[in-house]
Amino acid sequence: MKKIIMFGMVCLLTACTHAIKPENNSDKLIQVKSAPAGCVYLYKLDAEASVYSHDDAISYLKNRIAEQAKTGNVFVLERDETVQNTWVMFGPEYKYLMTARVYDCANL
């Protein structure tokens, strides 16, 4: 019985950690609150992530930006919405809808 309880505790603890890891140097992307001055606007990217936390959703977005293989190094969240997943018994309760504007800032 103790082993079952310990296994359950380990599963709960690991579920609370960040599930999405940085890929393709996405951890070097910088999020800013408004459009940076002196930077070149590159593109807009929409992303939808069903994950357990907002931090994981941002990590997912950063990975998507890094996948574009463009020179962008700064992004601004234009849209950041949380929608409850319906008919989900096991899995994330929320879905994060995000739109990011990506910039290339040579001075950073």
Phi and psi restraints in degrees (range 20) as a CNS / XPLOR table:
assign (resid 1 and name C) (resid 2 and name N)
       (resid 2 and name CA) (resid 2 and name C) 1.0 -63.6 20.0 2
assign (resid 2 and name N) (resid 2 and name CA)
       (resid 2 and name C) (resid 3 and name N) 1.0 -36.5 20.0 2
assign (resid 2 and name C) (resid 3 and name N)
       (resid 3 and name CA) (resid 3 and name C) 1.0 -65.6 20.0 2
assign (resid 3 and name N) (resid 3 and name CA)
       (resid 3 and name C) (resid 4 and name N) 1.0 -38.3 20.0 2
assign (resid 3 and name C) (resid 4 and name N)
       (resid 4 and name CA) (resid 4 and name C) 1.0 -66.1 20.0 2
assign (resid 4 and name N) (resid 4 and name CA)
       (resid 4 and name C) (resid 5 and name N) 1.0 -42.8 20.0 2
assign (resid 4 and name C) (resid 5 and name N)
       (resid 5 and name CA) (resid 5 and name C) 1.0 -64.6 20.0 2
assign (resid 5 and name N) (resid 5 and name CA)
       (resid 5 and name C) (resid 6 and name N) 1.0 -43.6 20.0 2
assign (resid 5 and name C) (resid 6 and name N)
       (resid 6 and name CA) (resid 6 and name C) 1.0 -63.4 20.0 2
assign (resid 6 and name N) (resid 6 and name CA)
       (resid 6 and name C) (resid 7 and name N) 1.0 -40.9 20.0 2
assign (resid 6 and name C) (resid 7 and name N)
       (resid 7 and name CA) (resid 7 and name C) 1.0 -62.2 20.0 2
assign (resid 7 and name N) (resid 7 and name CA)
       (resid 7 and name C) (resid 8 and name N) 1.0 -42.4 20.0 2
assign (resid 7 and name C) (resid 8 and name N)
       (resid 8 and name CA) (resid 8 and name C) 1.0 -62.9 20.0 2
assign (resid 8 and name N) (resid 8 and name CA)
       (resid 8 and name C) (resid 9 and name N) 1.0 -40.5 20.0 2
assign (resid 8 and name C) (resid 9 and name N)
       (resid 9 and name CA) (resid 9 and name C) 1.0 -65.3 20.0 2
assign (resid 9 and name N) (resid 9 and name CA)
       (resid 9 and name C) (resid 10 and name N) 1.0 -41.8 20.0 2
assign (resid 9 and name C) (resid 10 and name N)
       (resid 10 and name CA) (resid 10 and name C) 1.0 -62.9 20.0 2
assign (resid 10 and name N) (resid 10 and name CA)
       (resid 10 and name C) (resid 11 and name N) 1.0 -43.2 20.0 2
assign (resid 10 and name C) (resid 11 and name N)
       (resid 11 and name CA) (resid 11 and name C) 1.0 -62.0 20.0 2
assign (resid 11 and name N) (resid 11 and name CA)
       (resid 11 and name C) (resid 12 and name N) 1.0 -41.6 20.0 2
assign (resid 11 and name C) (resid 12 and name N)
       (resid 12 and name CA) (resid 12 and name C) 1.0 -65.1 20.0 2
assign (resid 12 and name N) (resid 12 and name CA)
       (resid 12 and name C) (resid 13 and name N) 1.0 -41.6 20.0 2
assign (resid 12 and name C) (resid 13 and name N)
       (resid 13 and name CA) (resid 13 and name C) 1.0 -67.2 20.0 2
assign (resid 13 and name N) (resid 13 and name CA)
       (resid 13 and name C) (resid 14 and name N) 1.0 -38.7 20.0 2
assign (resid 13 and name C) (resid 14 and name N)
       (resid 14 and name CA) (resid 14 and name C) 1.0 -74.7 20.0 2
assign (resid 14 and name N) (resid 14 and name CA)
       (resid 14 and name C) (resid 15 and name N) 1.0 -25.2 20.0 2
assign (resid 14 and name C) (resid 15 and name N)
       (resid 15 and name CA) (resid 15 and name C) 1.0 -70.2 20.0 2
assign (resid 15 and name N) (resid 15 and name CA)
       (resid 15 and name C) (resid 16 and name N) 1.0 -24.0 20.0 2
assign (resid 15 and name C) (resid 16 and name N)
       (resid 16 and name CA) (resid 16 and name C) 1.0 -84.7 20.0 2
assign (resid 16 and name N) (resid 16 and name CA)
       (resid 16 and name C) (resid 17 and name N) 1.0 -10.4 20.0 2
assign (resid 16 and name C) (resid 17 and name N)
       (resid 17 and name CA) (resid 17 and name C) 1.0 -81.3 20.0 2
assign (resid 17 and name N) (resid 17 and name CA)
       (resid 17 and name C) (resid 18 and name N) 1.0 164.9 20.0 2
assign (resid 17 and name C) (resid 18 and name N)
       (resid 18 and name CA) (resid 18 and name C) 1.0 -69.2 20.0 2
assign (resid 18 and name N) (resid 18 and name CA)
       (resid 18 and name C) (resid 19 and name N) 1.0 124.5 20.0 2
assign (resid 18 and name C) (resid 19 and name N)
       (resid 19 and name CA) (resid 19 and name C) 1.0 -89.1 20.0 2
assign (resid 19 and name N) (resid 19 and name CA)
       (resid 19 and name C) (resid 20 and name N) 1.0 -23.2 20.0 2
assign (resid 19 and name C) (resid 20 and name N)
       (resid 20 and name CA) (resid 20 and name C) 1.0 -101.8 20.0 2
assign (resid 20 and name N) (resid 20 and name CA)
       (resid 20 and name C) (resid 21 and name N) 1.0 120.7 20.0 2
assign (resid 20 and name C) (resid 21 and name N)
       (resid 21 and name CA) (resid 21 and name C) 1.0 -97.7 20.0 2
assign (resid 21 and name N) (resid 21 and name CA)
       (resid 21 and name C) (resid 22 and name N) 1.0 150.6 20.0 2
assign (resid 21 and name C) (resid 22 and name N)
       (resid 22 and name CA) (resid 22 and name C) 1.0 -64.7 20.0 2
assign (resid 22 and name N) (resid 22 and name CA)
       (resid 22 and name C) (resid 23 and name N) 1.0 139.4 20.0 2
assign (resid 22 and name C) (resid 23 and name N)
       (resid 23 and name CA) (resid 23 and name C) 1.0 -131.2 20.0 2
assign (resid 23 and name N) (resid 23 and name CA)
       (resid 23 and name C) (resid 24 and name N) 1.0 152.1 20.0 2
assign (resid 23 and name C) (resid 24 and name N)
       (resid 24 and name CA) (resid 24 and name C) 1.0 53.3 20.0 2
assign (resid 24 and name N) (resid 24 and name CA)
       (resid 24 and name C) (resid 25 and name N) 1.0 40.8 20.0 2
assign (resid 24 and name C) (resid 25 and name N)
       (resid 25 and name CA) (resid 25 and name C) 1.0 60.9 20.0 2
assign (resid 25 and name N) (resid 25 and name CA)
       (resid 25 and name C) (resid 26 and name N) 1.0 28.9 20.0 2
assign (resid 25 and name C) (resid 26 and name N)
       (resid 26 and name CA) (resid 26 and name C) 1.0 -66.8 20.0 2
assign (resid 26 and name N) (resid 26 and name CA)
       (resid 26 and name C) (resid 27 and name N) 1.0 -20.1 20.0 2
assign (resid 26 and name C) (resid 27 and name N)
       (resid 27 and name CA) (resid 27 and name C) 1.0 -70.1 20.0 2
assign (resid 27 and name N) (resid 27 and name CA)
       (resid 27 and name C) (resid 28 and name N) 1.0 -11.5 20.0 2
assign (resid 27 and name C) (resid 28 and name N)
       (resid 28 and name CA) (resid 28 and name C) 1.0 -87.5 20.0 2
assign (resid 28 and name N) (resid 28 and name CA)
       (resid 28 and name C) (resid 29 and name N) 1.0 -7.4 20.0 2
assign (resid 28 and name C) (resid 29 and name N)
       (resid 29 and name CA) (resid 29 and name C) 1.0 -70.4 20.0 2
assign (resid 29 and name N) (resid 29 and name CA)
       (resid 29 and name C) (resid 30 and name N) 1.0 143.9 20.0 2
assign (resid 29 and name C) (resid 30 and name N)
       (resid 30 and name CA) (resid 30 and name C) 1.0 -114.0 20.0 2
assign (resid 30 and name N) (resid 30 and name CA)
       (resid 30 and name C) (resid 31 and name N) 1.0 129.5 20.0 2
assign (resid 30 and name C) (resid 31 and name N)
       (resid 31 and name CA) (resid 31 and name C) 1.0 -96.6 20.0 2
assign (resid 31 and name N) (resid 31 and name CA)
       (resid 31 and name C) (resid 32 and name N) 1.0 129.8 20.0 2
assign (resid 31 and name C) (resid 32 and name N)
       (resid 32 and name CA) (resid 32 and name C) 1.0 -122.1 20.0 2
assign (resid 32 and name N) (resid 32 and name CA)
       (resid 32 and name C) (resid 33 and name N) 1.0 163.2 20.0 2
assign (resid 32 and name C) (resid 33 and name N)
       (resid 33 and name CA) (resid 33 and name C) 1.0 -82.9 20.0 2
assign (resid 33 and name N) (resid 33 and name CA)
       (resid 33 and name C) (resid 34 and name N) 1.0 -27.9 20.0 2
assign (resid 33 and name C) (resid 34 and name N)
       (resid 34 and name CA) (resid 34 and name C) 1.0 -141.0 20.0 2
assign (resid 34 and name N) (resid 34 and name CA)
       (resid 34 and name C) (resid 35 and name N) 1.0 169.7 20.0 2
assign (resid 34 and name C) (resid 35 and name N)
       (resid 35 and name CA) (resid 35 and name C) 1.0 -58.0 20.0 2
assign (resid 35 and name N) (resid 35 and name CA)
       (resid 35 and name C) (resid 36 and name N) 1.0 125.4 20.0 2
assign (resid 35 and name C) (resid 36 and name N)
       (resid 36 and name CA) (resid 36 and name C) 1.0 -74.4 20.0 2
assign (resid 36 and name N) (resid 36 and name CA)
       (resid 36 and name C) (resid 37 and name N) 1.0 139.9 20.0 2
assign (resid 36 and name C) (resid 37 and name N)
       (resid 37 and name CA) (resid 37 and name C) 1.0 -77.3 20.0 2
assign (resid 37 and name N) (resid 37 and name CA)
       (resid 37 and name C) (resid 38 and name N) 1.0 141.9 20.0 2
assign (resid 37 and name C) (resid 38 and name N)
       (resid 38 and name CA) (resid 38 and name C) 1.0 77.8 20.0 2
assign (resid 38 and name N) (resid 38 and name CA)
       (resid 38 and name C) (resid 39 and name N) 1.0 15.0 20.0 2
assign (resid 38 and name C) (resid 39 and name N)
       (resid 39 and name CA) (resid 39 and name C) 1.0 -113.5 20.0 2
assign (resid 39 and name N) (resid 39 and name CA)
       (resid 39 and name C) (resid 40 and name N) 1.0 158.4 20.0 2
assign (resid 39 and name C) (resid 40 and name N)
       (resid 40 and name CA) (resid 40 and name C) 1.0 -98.2 20.0 2
assign (resid 40 and name N) (resid 40 and name CA)
       (resid 40 and name C) (resid 41 and name N) 1.0 124.3 20.0 2
assign (resid 40 and name C) (resid 41 and name N)
       (resid 41 and name CA) (resid 41 and name C) 1.0 -72.2 20.0 2
assign (resid 41 and name N) (resid 41 and name CA)
       (resid 41 and name C) (resid 42 and name N) 1.0 131.0 20.0 2
assign (resid 41 and name C) (resid 42 and name N)
       (resid 42 and name CA) (resid 42 and name C) 1.0 -104.6 20.0 2
assign (resid 42 and name N) (resid 42 and name CA)
       (resid 42 and name C) (resid 43 and name N) 1.0 -57.2 20.0 2
assign (resid 42 and name C) (resid 43 and name N)
       (resid 43 and name CA) (resid 43 and name C) 1.0 -165.8 20.0 2
assign (resid 43 and name N) (resid 43 and name CA)
       (resid 43 and name C) (resid 44 and name N) 1.0 171.4 20.0 2
assign (resid 43 and name C) (resid 44 and name N)
       (resid 44 and name CA) (resid 44 and name C) 1.0 -114.0 20.0 2
assign (resid 44 and name N) (resid 44 and name CA)
       (resid 44 and name C) (resid 45 and name N) 1.0 140.3 20.0 2
assign (resid 44 and name C) (resid 45 and name N)
       (resid 45 and name CA) (resid 45 and name C) 1.0 -130.4 20.0 2
assign (resid 45 and name N) (resid 45 and name CA)
       (resid 45 and name C) (resid 46 and name N) 1.0 128.9 20.0 2
assign (resid 45 and name C) (resid 46 and name N)
       (resid 46 and name CA) (resid 46 and name C) 1.0 -98.4 20.0 2
assign (resid 46 and name N) (resid 46 and name CA)
       (resid 46 and name C) (resid 47 and name N) 1.0 141.3 20.0 2
assign (resid 46 and name C) (resid 47 and name N)
       (resid 47 and name CA) (resid 47 and name C) 1.0 -143.2 20.0 2
assign (resid 47 and name N) (resid 47 and name CA)
       (resid 47 and name C) (resid 48 and name N) 1.0 145.5 20.0 2
assign (resid 47 and name C) (resid 48 and name N)
       (resid 48 and name CA) (resid 48 and name C) 1.0 -131.8 20.0 2
assign (resid 48 and name N) (resid 48 and name CA)
       (resid 48 and name C) (resid 49 and name N) 1.0 123.8 20.0 2
assign (resid 48 and name C) (resid 49 and name N)
       (resid 49 and name CA) (resid 49 and name C) 1.0 -132.9 20.0 2
assign (resid 49 and name N) (resid 49 and name CA)
       (resid 49 and name C) (resid 50 and name N) 1.0 125.6 20.0 2
assign (resid 49 and name C) (resid 50 and name N)
       (resid 50 and name CA) (resid 50 and name C) 1.0 -99.0 20.0 2
assign (resid 50 and name N) (resid 50 and name CA)
       (resid 50 and name C) (resid 51 and name N) 1.0 91.9 20.0 2
assign (resid 50 and name C) (resid 51 and name N)
       (resid 51 and name CA) (resid 51 and name C) 1.0 -132.1 20.0 2
assign (resid 51 and name N) (resid 51 and name CA)
       (resid 51 and name C) (resid 52 and name N) 1.0 174.2 20.0 2
assign (resid 51 and name C) (resid 52 and name N)
       (resid 52 and name CA) (resid 52 and name C) 1.0 -84.1 20.0 2
assign (resid 52 and name N) (resid 52 and name CA)
       (resid 52 and name C) (resid 53 and name N) 1.0 -17.9 20.0 2
assign (resid 52 and name C) (resid 53 and name N)
       (resid 53 and name CA) (resid 53 and name C) 1.0 -144.5 20.0 2
assign (resid 53 and name N) (resid 53 and name CA)
       (resid 53 and name C) (resid 54 and name N) 1.0 159.9 20.0 2
assign (resid 53 and name C) (resid 54 and name N)
       (resid 54 and name CA) (resid 54 and name C) 1.0 -65.3 20.0 2
assign (resid 54 and name N) (resid 54 and name CA)
       (resid 54 and name C) (resid 55 and name N) 1.0 -35.3 20.0 2
assign (resid 54 and name C) (resid 55 and name N)
       (resid 55 and name CA) (resid 55 and name C) 1.0 -61.6 20.0 2
assign (resid 55 and name N) (resid 55 and name CA)
       (resid 55 and name C) (resid 56 and name N) 1.0 -39.7 20.0 2
assign (resid 55 and name C) (resid 56 and name N)
       (resid 56 and name CA) (resid 56 and name C) 1.0 -66.6 20.0 2
assign (resid 56 and name N) (resid 56 and name CA)
       (resid 56 and name C) (resid 57 and name N) 1.0 -35.6 20.0 2
assign (resid 56 and name C) (resid 57 and name N)
       (resid 57 and name CA) (resid 57 and name C) 1.0 -64.8 20.0 2
assign (resid 57 and name N) (resid 57 and name CA)
       (resid 57 and name C) (resid 58 and name N) 1.0 -40.2 20.0 2
assign (resid 57 and name C) (resid 58 and name N)
       (resid 58 and name CA) (resid 58 and name C) 1.0 -66.4 20.0 2
assign (resid 58 and name N) (resid 58 and name CA)
       (resid 58 and name C) (resid 59 and name N) 1.0 -40.4 20.0 2
assign (resid 58 and name C) (resid 59 and name N)
       (resid 59 and name CA) (resid 59 and name C) 1.0 -62.0 20.0 2
assign (resid 59 and name N) (resid 59 and name CA)
       (resid 59 and name C) (resid 60 and name N) 1.0 -40.9 20.0 2
assign (resid 59 and name C) (resid 60 and name N)
       (resid 60 and name CA) (resid 60 and name C) 1.0 -61.3 20.0 2
assign (resid 60 and name N) (resid 60 and name CA)
       (resid 60 and name C) (resid 61 and name N) 1.0 -44.6 20.0 2
assign (resid 60 and name C) (resid 61 and name N)
       (resid 61 and name CA) (resid 61 and name C) 1.0 -61.9 20.0 2
assign (resid 61 and name N) (resid 61 and name CA)
       (resid 61 and name C) (resid 62 and name N) 1.0 -44.2 20.0 2
assign (resid 61 and name C) (resid 62 and name N)
       (resid 62 and name CA) (resid 62 and name C) 1.0 -60.5 20.0 2
assign (resid 62 and name N) (resid 62 and name CA)
       (resid 62 and name C) (resid 63 and name N) 1.0 -41.5 20.0 2
assign (resid 62 and name C) (resid 63 and name N)
       (resid 63 and name CA) (resid 63 and name C) 1.0 -63.0 20.0 2
assign (resid 63 and name N) (resid 63 and name CA)
       (resid 63 and name C) (resid 64 and name N) 1.0 -39.4 20.0 2
assign (resid 63 and name C) (resid 64 and name N)
       (resid 64 and name CA) (resid 64 and name C) 1.0 -64.7 20.0 2
assign (resid 64 and name N) (resid 64 and name CA)
       (resid 64 and name C) (resid 65 and name N) 1.0 -40.2 20.0 2
assign (resid 64 and name C) (resid 65 and name N)
       (resid 65 and name CA) (resid 65 and name C) 1.0 -64.2 20.0 2
assign (resid 65 and name N) (resid 65 and name CA)
       (resid 65 and name C) (resid 66 and name N) 1.0 -43.2 20.0 2
assign (resid 65 and name C) (resid 66 and name N)
       (resid 66 and name CA) (resid 66 and name C) 1.0 -65.3 20.0 2
assign (resid 66 and name N) (resid 66 and name CA)
       (resid 66 and name C) (resid 67 and name N) 1.0 -30.8 20.0 2
assign (resid 66 and name C) (resid 67 and name N)
       (resid 67 and name CA) (resid 67 and name C) 1.0 -65.0 20.0 2
assign (resid 67 and name N) (resid 67 and name CA)
       (resid 67 and name C) (resid 68 and name N) 1.0 -24.0 20.0 2
assign (resid 67 and name C) (resid 68 and name N)
       (resid 68 and name CA) (resid 68 and name C) 1.0 -66.3 20.0 2
assign (resid 68 and name N) (resid 68 and name CA)
       (resid 68 and name C) (resid 69 and name N) 1.0 -18.8 20.0 2
assign (resid 68 and name C) (resid 69 and name N)
       (resid 69 and name CA) (resid 69 and name C) 1.0 56.4 20.0 2
assign (resid 69 and name N) (resid 69 and name CA)
       (resid 69 and name C) (resid 70 and name N) 1.0 38.7 20.0 2
assign (resid 69 and name C) (resid 70 and name N)
       (resid 70 and name CA) (resid 70 and name C) 1.0 -110.7 20.0 2
assign (resid 70 and name N) (resid 70 and name CA)
       (resid 70 and name C) (resid 71 and name N) 1.0 -179.4 20.0 2
assign (resid 70 and name C) (resid 71 and name N)
       (resid 71 and name CA) (resid 71 and name C) 1.0 -87.4 20.0 2
assign (resid 71 and name N) (resid 71 and name CA)
       (resid 71 and name C) (resid 72 and name N) 1.0 6.3 20.0 2
assign (resid 71 and name C) (resid 72 and name N)
       (resid 72 and name CA) (resid 72 and name C) 1.0 -60.8 20.0 2
assign (resid 72 and name N) (resid 72 and name CA)
       (resid 72 and name C) (resid 73 and name N) 1.0 136.2 20.0 2
assign (resid 72 and name C) (resid 73 and name N)
       (resid 73 and name CA) (resid 73 and name C) 1.0 -131.5 20.0 2
assign (resid 73 and name N) (resid 73 and name CA)
       (resid 73 and name C) (resid 74 and name N) 1.0 -1.5 20.0 2
assign (resid 73 and name C) (resid 74 and name N)
       (resid 74 and name CA) (resid 74 and name C) 1.0 -136.0 20.0 2
assign (resid 74 and name N) (resid 74 and name CA)
       (resid 74 and name C) (resid 75 and name N) 1.0 141.8 20.0 2
assign (resid 74 and name C) (resid 75 and name N)
       (resid 75 and name CA) (resid 75 and name C) 1.0 -139.1 20.0 2
assign (resid 75 and name N) (resid 75 and name CA)
       (resid 75 and name C) (resid 76 and name N) 1.0 153.9 20.0 2
assign (resid 75 and name C) (resid 76 and name N)
       (resid 76 and name CA) (resid 76 and name C) 1.0 -122.9 20.0 2
assign (resid 76 and name N) (resid 76 and name CA)
       (resid 76 and name C) (resid 77 and name N) 1.0 131.4 20.0 2
assign (resid 76 and name C) (resid 77 and name N)
       (resid 77 and name CA) (resid 77 and name C) 1.0 -78.2 20.0 2
assign (resid 77 and name N) (resid 77 and name CA)
       (resid 77 and name C) (resid 78 and name N) 1.0 117.0 20.0 2
assign (resid 77 and name C) (resid 78 and name N)
       (resid 78 and name CA) (resid 78 and name C) 1.0 -88.8 20.0 2
assign (resid 78 and name N) (resid 78 and name CA)
       (resid 78 and name C) (resid 79 and name N) 1.0 -36.9 20.0 2
assign (resid 78 and name C) (resid 79 and name N)
       (resid 79 and name CA) (resid 79 and name C) 1.0 -134.3 20.0 2
assign (resid 79 and name N) (resid 79 and name CA)
       (resid 79 and name C) (resid 80 and name N) 1.0 134.6 20.0 2
assign (resid 79 and name C) (resid 80 and name N)
       (resid 80 and name CA) (resid 80 and name C) 1.0 -145.2 20.0 2
assign (resid 80 and name N) (resid 80 and name CA)
       (resid 80 and name C) (resid 81 and name N) 1.0 90.8 20.0 2
assign (resid 80 and name C) (resid 81 and name N)
       (resid 81 and name CA) (resid 81 and name C) 1.0 -114.7 20.0 2
assign (resid 81 and name N) (resid 81 and name CA)
       (resid 81 and name C) (resid 82 and name N) 1.0 149.4 20.0 2
assign (resid 81 and name C) (resid 82 and name N)
       (resid 82 and name CA) (resid 82 and name C) 1.0 -117.7 20.0 2
assign (resid 82 and name N) (resid 82 and name CA)
       (resid 82 and name C) (resid 83 and name N) 1.0 124.9 20.0 2
assign (resid 82 and name C) (resid 83 and name N)
       (resid 83 and name CA) (resid 83 and name C) 1.0 -122.6 20.0 2
assign (resid 83 and name N) (resid 83 and name CA)
       (resid 83 and name C) (resid 84 and name N) 1.0 135.9 20.0 2
assign (resid 83 and name C) (resid 84 and name N)
       (resid 84 and name CA) (resid 84 and name C) 1.0 -74.4 20.0 2
assign (resid 84 and name N) (resid 84 and name CA)
       (resid 84 and name C) (resid 85 and name N) 1.0 131.3 20.0 2
assign (resid 84 and name C) (resid 85 and name N)
       (resid 85 and name CA) (resid 85 and name C) 1.0 -71.5 20.0 2
assign (resid 85 and name N) (resid 85 and name CA)
       (resid 85 and name C) (resid 86 and name N) 1.0 132.4 20.0 2
assign (resid 85 and name C) (resid 86 and name N)
       (resid 86 and name CA) (resid 86 and name C) 1.0 -100.9 20.0 2
assign (resid 86 and name N) (resid 86 and name CA)
       (resid 86 and name C) (resid 87 and name N) 1.0 149.8 20.0 2
assign (resid 86 and name C) (resid 87 and name N)
       (resid 87 and name CA) (resid 87 and name C) 1.0 60.5 20.0 2
assign (resid 87 and name N) (resid 87 and name CA)
       (resid 87 and name C) (resid 88 and name N) 1.0 35.9 20.0 2
assign (resid 87 and name C) (resid 88 and name N)
       (resid 88 and name CA) (resid 88 and name C) 1.0 -111.8 20.0 2
assign (resid 88 and name N) (resid 88 and name CA)
       (resid 88 and name C) (resid 89 and name N) 1.0 116.6 20.0 2
assign (resid 88 and name C) (resid 89 and name N)
       (resid 89 and name CA) (resid 89 and name C) 1.0 -92.0 20.0 2
assign (resid 89 and name N) (resid 89 and name CA)
       (resid 89 and name C) (resid 90 and name N) 1.0 -45.3 20.0 2
assign (resid 89 and name C) (resid 90 and name N)
       (resid 90 and name CA) (resid 90 and name C) 1.0 -122.2 20.0 2
assign (resid 90 and name N) (resid 90 and name CA)
       (resid 90 and name C) (resid 91 and name N) 1.0 120.9 20.0 2
assign (resid 90 and name C) (resid 91 and name N)
       (resid 91 and name CA) (resid 91 and name C) 1.0 137.8 20.0 2
assign (resid 91 and name N) (resid 91 and name CA)
       (resid 91 and name C) (resid 92 and name N) 1.0 -173.6 20.0 2
assign (resid 91 and name C) (resid 92 and name N)
       (resid 92 and name CA) (resid 92 and name C) 1.0 -63.4 20.0 2
assign (resid 92 and name N) (resid 92 and name CA)
       (resid 92 and name C) (resid 93 and name N) 1.0 139.6 20.0 2
assign (resid 92 and name C) (resid 93 and name N)
       (resid 93 and name CA) (resid 93 and name C) 1.0 -76.7 20.0 2
assign (resid 93 and name N) (resid 93 and name CA)
       (resid 93 and name C) (resid 94 and name N) 1.0 -28.7 20.0 2
assign (resid 93 and name C) (resid 94 and name N)
       (resid 94 and name CA) (resid 94 and name C) 1.0 -122.5 20.0 2
assign (resid 94 and name N) (resid 94 and name CA)
       (resid 94 and name C) (resid 95 and name N) 1.0 155.6 20.0 2
assign (resid 94 and name C) (resid 95 and name N)
       (resid 95 and name CA) (resid 95 and name C) 1.0 -118.0 20.0 2
assign (resid 95 and name N) (resid 95 and name CA)
       (resid 95 and name C) (resid 96 and name N) 1.0 135.3 20.0 2
assign (resid 95 and name C) (resid 96 and name N)
       (resid 96 and name CA) (resid 96 and name C) 1.0 -105.9 20.0 2
assign (resid 96 and name N) (resid 96 and name CA)
       (resid 96 and name C) (resid 97 and name N) 1.0 124.5 20.0 2
assign (resid 96 and name C) (resid 97 and name N)
       (resid 97 and name CA) (resid 97 and name C) 1.0 -108.2 20.0 2
assign (resid 97 and name N) (resid 97 and name CA)
       (resid 97 and name C) (resid 98 and name N) 1.0 120.5 20.0 2
assign (resid 97 and name C) (resid 98 and name N)
       (resid 98 and name CA) (resid 98 and name C) 1.0 -133.1 20.0 2
assign (resid 98 and name N) (resid 98 and name CA)
       (resid 98 and name C) (resid 99 and name N) 1.0 146.6 20.0 2
assign (resid 98 and name C) (resid 99 and name N)
       (resid 99 and name CA) (resid 99 and name C) 1.0 -129.3 20.0 2
assign (resid 99 and name N) (resid 99 and name CA)
       (resid 99 and name C) (resid 100 and name N) 1.0 128.3 20.0 2
assign (resid 99 and name C) (resid 100 and name N)
       (resid 100 and name CA) (resid 100 and name C) 1.0 -121.0 20.0 2
assign (resid 100 and name N) (resid 100 and name CA)
       (resid 100 and name C) (resid 101 and name N) 1.0 139.8 20.0 2
assign (resid 100 and name C) (resid 101 and name N)
       (resid 101 and name CA) (resid 101 and name C) 1.0 -99.0 20.0 2
assign (resid 101 and name N) (resid 101 and name CA)
       (resid 101 and name C) (resid 102 and name N) 1.0 127.5 20.0 2
assign (resid 101 and name C) (resid 102 and name N)
       (resid 102 and name CA) (resid 102 and name C) 1.0 -106.8 20.0 2
assign (resid 102 and name N) (resid 102 and name CA)
       (resid 102 and name C) (resid 103 and name N) 1.0 135.9 20.0 2
assign (resid 102 and name C) (resid 103 and name N)
       (resid 103 and name CA) (resid 103 and name C) 1.0 -125.4 20.0 2
assign (resid 103 and name N) (resid 103 and name CA)
       (resid 103 and name C) (resid 104 and name N) 1.0 155.4 20.0 2
assign (resid 103 and name C) (resid 104 and name N)
       (resid 104 and name CA) (resid 104 and name C) 1.0 -110.0 20.0 2
assign (resid 104 and name N) (resid 104 and name CA)
       (resid 104 and name C) (resid 105 and name N) 1.0 113.3 20.0 2
assign (resid 104 and name C) (resid 105 and name N)
       (resid 105 and name CA) (resid 105 and name C) 1.0 -113.1 20.0 2
assign (resid 105 and name N) (resid 105 and name CA)
       (resid 105 and name C) (resid 106 and name N) 1.0 109.8 20.0 2
assign (resid 105 and name C) (resid 106 and name N)
       (resid 106 and name CA) (resid 106 and name C) 1.0 -72.1 20.0 2
assign (resid 106 and name N) (resid 106 and name CA)
       (resid 106 and name C) (resid 107 and name N) 1.0 -25.6 20.0 2
assign (resid 106 and name C) (resid 107 and name N)
       (resid 107 and name CA) (resid 107 and name C) 1.0 -83.5 20.0 2
assign (resid 107 and name N) (resid 107 and name CA)
       (resid 107 and name C) (resid 108 and name N) 1.0 3.7 20.0 2
